[in-house]
Amino acid sequence: MTEDANPRQGRTHYFILIAVVVAAGLSQGLLLPVLAIFLERMGISSSMNGLNAAALYVGSFAMTLVAERLLGWIGFKKLIVSGLVLVMLSLVAFPLIPSVAIWFVLRVLVGIGDSALHYAAQLWVLMMSTSQNRGRSISLYGMSYGLGFSIGPLGIPLLHYGEAVPFAVLAVLFLVILLVVWFKLPNLKPEKSESGSTQPSGRYLTSYRLAWFALLPAFLYGYMEAGINSNFPVYGLRSGFTLGEISALLPFVGIGGLLLQLPLGIWSDKLGRKRVLSIAGIVGGSCFLLVPAAGTNFWAVLVLLTIAGGMVGSFFSLGLAYAADILPRLLLSAANVVASFHFNAGSIAGPNVGGAIMETGWNGGFFILLGGLYILFVSTGLWFKVKTESQGR
């Protein structure tokens, strides 16, 4: 893959890719709570609600298995376009076919499409970046996805204008971005040595053995992100919050992450990744544990969710950065694959486990388990020691 030498053109391509990932974040951030509300109104149990929500991440998980090969076949632009088209058509179908079974299939398709465009856009950003600006570029990319995911729930009030309106707005947005991508981005393919090479599967086991503590945050981030957006609307309705209050509270988990992402990254450079991950896990987990005690106090829950989201909202990127500190360069690509699997596994588990707990009648158990997982993660760090032989780079 070769990018244009023209800096202005390169910046244009970069910001188009940023727009793509914002759209991906928006689609997930709005679909999860809106469909959770629909299913709750239809009398669907919270456990089935969580299972339906997890379909999004089943699709994302499936795409992870084939994305690298597809990218080598069709290239960056076509993979992004395919993802945009798949999500856009699924969005149109949701209000037209109000069936729980069909919605499950559509969510799988949305997960496949979002994962395809996200994978291609992220790798493209990595390849067009230099060693001098890669950290800044990837940080902005991650913050853009978080921004889209955080803004998504603000579309819940659109339901007052009709159940199809949120889906129509998202579909139009995807159409606009699709046209920009089609006409403005070049049709590039990764070099064969980067996309088509195969390595022994032992790379994944080795990276896990050497950096398991650094790879676990990806699971926790996926569990938290999907669990909060899928289960909190149900938790809120059963606790006594209004739809407007739920819509206002949900974005603050992501807003907290956006506010503290850069500071936590800087502090991890100075204090060490493990120390910052541990502090963030303790503070964030404790805040989640306190949410049920806050009851329906809007401002107390808002503050707790903001602090918790701020502390753990950078877990995925901080974990990968810690893995990069620990592992030799030859294992970094394997570690990224492991982290992606962890994220998808956590995203699938979050809505299902949280829904199953609330199904027992223990509404606050969703937050108790969520907070407890972060405390448990920090505790496991006491047994993690960096092996000196892995430091060769």
C-alpha positions in Angstrom: 0.0 0.0 0.0 1.3 3.4 -0.9 -0.3 6.7 0.2 -0.2 9.9 -1.7 2.8 12.1 -1.1 0.5 15.2 -1.1 0.1 16.1 2.6 -3.1 17.9 2.0 -4.6 14.9 0.2 -3.4 12.6 2.9 -5.1 14.8 5.5 -8.3 14.7 3.5 -8.2 10.9 3.4 -7.5 10.8 7.1 -10.5 12.9 8.0 -12.8 10.9 5.7 -11.7 7.8 7.6 -12.5 9.7 10.9 -16.0 10.4 9.6 -16.4 6.7 8.8 -15.5 5.6 12.3 -17.7 8.3 13.8 -20.6 6.9 11.8 -19.7 3.3 13.0 -19.8 4.6 16.6 -23.1 6.4 16.1 -24.8 3.3 14.6 -23.8 1.1 17.6 -24.4 3.8 20.2 -28.0 4.5 19.0 -29.1 1.0 17.9 -28.3 -0.7 21.2 -30.5 1.4 23.5 -33.3 2.1 20.9 -33.8 -1.6 20.2 -33.5 -2.4 23.9 -36.3 0.0 24.6 -38.4 -1.5 21.8 -37.9 -5.0 23.1 -38.7 -4.0 26.7 -42.0 -2.3 25.5 -42.8 -5.5 23.6 -42.6 -7.5 26.9 -39.4 -9.4 25.9 -37.5 -10.6 29.0 -34.3 -8.8 29.9 -32.3 -12.0 29.2 -33.7 -12.3 25.7 -33.1 -8.6 25.3 -29.5 -9.1 26.1 -29.2 -12.1 23.8 -30.6 -10.0 20.9 -28.2 -7.2 21.6 -25.3 -9.6 21.6 -26.0 -10.4 17.9 -24.2 -7.2 16.9 -21.0 -8.5 18.4 -21.6 -12.0 17.0 -21.4 -10.4 13.6 -18.4 -8.4 14.5 -16.7 -11.5 15.9 -17.4 -13.4 12.6 -16.0 -10.6 10.5 -12.8 -10.5 12.6 -12.1 -14.1 11.3 -12.1 -13.1 7.6 -11.5 -9.4 7.5 -7.7 -9.7 6.8 -8.3 -12.0 3.9 -11.1 -10.0 2.5 -9.0 -6.8 2.7 -6.3 -8.5 0.6 -8.8 -9.5 -2.0 -10.9 -6.3 -2.5 -8.8 -3.5 -0.9 -9.5 -0.8 1.7 -12.0 1.3 -0.2 -14.2 -1.6 -1.3 -14.2 -3.2 2.2 -15.3 0.2 3.7 -18.0 0.7 1.0 -19.3 -2.9 1.6 -19.5 -2.3 5.3 -21.4 1.0 4.8 -23.9 -0.5 2.4 -24.6 -3.5 4.6 -25.2 -1.3 7.7 -27.3 1.2 5.7 -29.6 -1.5 4.2 -30.0 -3.1 7.6 -31.0 0.2 9.2 -33.7 0.6 6.6 -35.0 -2.9 7.3 -35.3 -2.6 11.1 -38.6 -0.5 11.2 -40.0 -2.3 8.2 -39.8 -5.8 9.8 -40.7 -5.6 13.5 -39.8 -9.2 14.3 -37.4 -10.2 17.1 -36.0 -13.1 15.1 -35.4 -10.8 12.0 -33.9 -8.1 14.3 -31.4 -10.7 15.5 -30.3 -11.4 11.9 -30.2 -7.7 11.1 -28.0 -7.0 14.2 -25.6 -9.7 13.0 -25.4 -7.9 9.6 -24.8 -4.5 11.3 -22.0 -6.1 13.3 -20.4 -7.5 10.2 -20.7 -4.2 8.4 -19.4 -2.1 11.3 -16.5 -4.5 11.9 -15.5 -4.4 8.2 -15.4 -0.7 7.9 -13.8 -0.3 11.3 -11.0 -2.8 10.5 -10.2 -1.3 7.2 -10.3 2.3 8.4 -8.1 1.6 11.5 -5.5 -0.3 9.5 -5.5 2.4 6.8 -4.8 5.1 9.5 -2.0 3.0 10.9 -0.4 2.6 7.5 -0.6 6.2 6.4 0.8 7.4 9.8 4.5 8.0 10.5 6.3 7.1 13.7 6.2 10.8 14.6 2.4 11.1 14.5 1.1 7.6 14.8 0.2 7.9 18.5 -1.7 11.2 17.9 -3.5 9.8 14.8 -4.6 6.6 16.6 -5.7 8.5 19.7 -7.8 10.9 17.6 -9.2 7.8 15.7 -10.2 6.1 19.0 -11.7 9.3 20.4 -13.7 9.8 17.2 -15.3 6.3 17.6 -16.0 7.1 21.3 -17.5 10.4 20.3 -19.9 8.7 17.9 -20.8 6.1 20.4 -21.5 8.7 23.0 -23.6 10.9 20.8 -25.7 7.9 19.6 -28.0 7.7 22.6 -28.9 11.3 22.2 -31.0 10.2 19.2 -33.4 8.3 21.6 -35.8 11.4 21.7 -36.2 11.1 17.9 -38.6 8.2 18.8 -41.2 10.9 19.7 -41.4 11.7 16.0 -41.9 8.1 15.0 -40.3 4.7 15.6 -38.7 4.8 12.2 -37.1 8.2 12.5 -33.8 7.2 14.3 -33.2 4.5 11.7 -33.9 6.9 8.8 -31.6 9.6 10.2 -28.7 7.0 10.5 -29.4 5.6 7.1 -29.2 9.0 5.5 -25.9 9.7 7.3 -24.4 6.5 6.1 -25.5 7.3 2.5 -23.7 10.6 2.6 -20.5 9.1 4.0 -20.8 6.3 1.4 -20.8 8.8 -1.4 -17.9 10.7 0.0 -15.8 7.5 0.4 -16.7 6.3 -3.1 -15.7 9.5 -4.9 -12.9 10.8 -2.7 -10.8 7.8 -1.4 -8.4 5.9 -3.6 -8.7 2.2 -4.2 -5.7 0.8 -2.4 -4.7 -2.7 -1.3 -2.3 -3.7 1.5 1.0 -5.2 0.5 1.0 -8.9 0.3 3.6 -9.2 3.0 1.4 -7.3 5.4 -2.0 -8.9 4.6 -1.3 -12.2 3.2 1.4 -13.6 5.4 0.6 -16.5 7.7 2.4 -17.1 11.0 2.3 -20.2 13.2 -0.7 -20.1 15.6 1.9 -20.3 18.5 2.3 -16.6 18.1 -1.1 -16.0 19.8 -0.4 -18.4 22.6 3.1 -16.8 23.2 1.7 -13.2 23.2 -1.0 -14.3 25.6 1.5 -16.0 27.9 3.7 -13.0 28.0 1.1 -10.2 28.1 -2.2 -11.7 29.4 -2.7 -8.9 31.9 -2.3 -6.3 29.1 -4.8 -8.1 26.9 -7.6 -8.6 29.5 -8.6 -4.9 29.4 -9.9 -5.4 25.9 -12.5 -7.9 27.3 -13.5 -5.6 30.1 -13.9 -2.7 27.7 -16.1 -4.7 25.4 -18.1 -6.0 28.3 -18.6 -2.6 29.8 -19.4 -0.8 26.5 -22.0 -3.3 25.2 -23.4 -4.0 28.7 -24.0 -0.4 29.6 -25.7 0.5 26.3 -27.8 -2.6 26.2 -28.7 -3.1 29.8 -28.8 0.4 31.3 -32.0 1.4 29.4 -33.7 -1.7 31.0 -32.1 -1.0 34.4 -33.2 2.7 34.2 -36.8 1.9 33.2 -37.1 -0.7 36.0 -35.5 1.7 38.5 -37.8 4.6 37.7 -35.9 6.8 35.4 -37.7 8.4 32.4 -36.7 7.9 28.8 -35.4 11.4 28.7 -33.2 10.8 31.8 -31.9 7.5 30.4 -31.1 9.3 27.1 -29.2 12.0 29.0 -27.3 9.7 31.3 -26.0 7.1 28.8 -23.7 9.4 26.9 -21.8 10.4 30.0 -20.0 7.0 30.2 -18.5 7.8 26.8 -18.0 11.5 27.6 -16.0 10.6 30.7 -13.8 8.4 28.5 -13.3 11.2 26.0 -12.3 13.7 28.6 -9.7 11.4 30.3 -8.4 9.4 27.3 -5.5 11.7 26.6 -4.6 12.5 30.2 -4.5 8.8 31.1 -2.3 8.1 28.1 0.1 10.9 29.2 0.1 9.7 32.8 0.8 6.1 31.7 3.9 7.3 29.8 5.1 8.9 33.1 3.9 6.5 35.8 3.7 3.2 33.9 0.9 1.5 32.1 0.3 -1.2 34.8 0.0 1.4 37.6 -2.4 3.6 35.6 -4.5 0.6 34.6 -4.7 -0.5 38.2 -5.7 2.9 39.6 -8.2 3.4 36.8 -9.7 -0.1 37.4 -10.1 0.5 41.2 -11.7 3.9 40.8 -13.9 2.9 37.9 -15.0 -0.3 39.4 -15.8 1.4 42.7 -18.0 3.9 40.9 -19.9 1.2 39.1 -20.5 -0.6 42.5 -22.0 2.6 43.9 -24.5 3.2 41.1 -27.3 1.0 42.7 -26.8 2.9 46.0 -27.5 6.1 44.2 -31.0 4.9 43.3 -32.9 7.4 41.0 -30.8 10.4 42.0 -30.1 11.7 38.5 -27.1 13.8 39.4 -25.4 11.2 41.6 -25.8 8.5 38.9 -24.5 11.0 36.3 -21.3 11.8 38.3 -20.7 8.1 39.0 -21.1 7.0 35.3 -18.9 9.9 34.2 -16.1 9.0 36.6 -16.4 5.3 35.9 -16.5 5.8 32.1 -13.5 8.2 32.3 -11.4 5.7 34.3 -12.1 2.6 32.2 -13.0 4.2 28.8 -9.3 4.0 27.8 -8.8 0.4 28.8 -8.6 -1.0 25.3 -6.0 1.5 24.1 -4.0 1.5 27.4 -4.0 -2.3 27.3 -2.6 -2.5 23.8 0.0 0.2 24.7 1.1 -1.9 27.6 1.3 -5.0 25.4 3.5 -3.1 23.0 5.7 -2.2 25.9 6.0 -5.9 26.9 6.1 -7.8 23.7 8.8 -8.0 20.9 7.7 -6.4 17.6 7.1 -9.8 16.0 4.3 -10.5 18.4 2.4 -7.2 18.2 0.2 -8.1 15.3 -0.8 -11.4 17.1 -1.5 -9.4 20.3 -3.9 -7.1 18.3 -5.8 -10.1 17.1 -6.1 -11.5 20.6 -7.3 -8.2 21.9 -9.9 -8.0 19.1 -11.2 -11.5 20.1 -11.3 -10.4 23.7 -13.2 -7.3 22.9 -15.8 -9.2 20.9 -16.1 -11.9 23.5 -16.7 -9.2 26.2 -19.2 -7.4 24.0 -21.2 -10.7 23.5 -21.0 -11.6 27.2 -21.9 -8.1 28.6 -25.5 -7.8 27.4 -26.3 -11.5 28.1 -24.8 -11.8 31.6 -26.3 -8.4 32.6 -29.7 -9.3 31.2 -29.6 -12.7 32.9 -28.8 -11.1 36.3 -31.7 -8.6 36.0 -34.0 -11.4 35.0 -33.5 -12.9 38.5 -35.0 -9.7 39.9 -31.7 -8.3 41.2 -31.7 -5.1 39.1 -28.6 -3.6 40.8 -26.7 -6.9 40.2 -25.7 -5.7 36.7 -23.6 -2.9 38.2 -22.3 -5.0 41.1 -20.9 -7.6 38.7 -19.5 -4.9 36.4 -17.7 -3.1 39.1 -16.5 -6.4 40.7 -14.9 -7.5 37.4 -12.6 -4.4 37.4 -11.6 -4.9 41.0 -10.9 -8.6 40.2 -8.8 -7.5 37.2 -6.6 -5.3 39.4 -6.2 -8.1 41.9 -4.9 -10.5 39.2 -2.2 -7.9 38.4 -0.5 -8.9 41.7 0.5 -12.1 40.0 1.6 -10.6 36.7 5.3 -10.1 36.2 6.9 -8.9 33.0 9.3 -11.6 31.7 12.7 -10.1 30.9 13.2 -12.2 27.8 10.3 -10.6 26.1 11.9 -7.2 26.2 14.0 -7.6 23.1 12.6 -5.4 20.4 
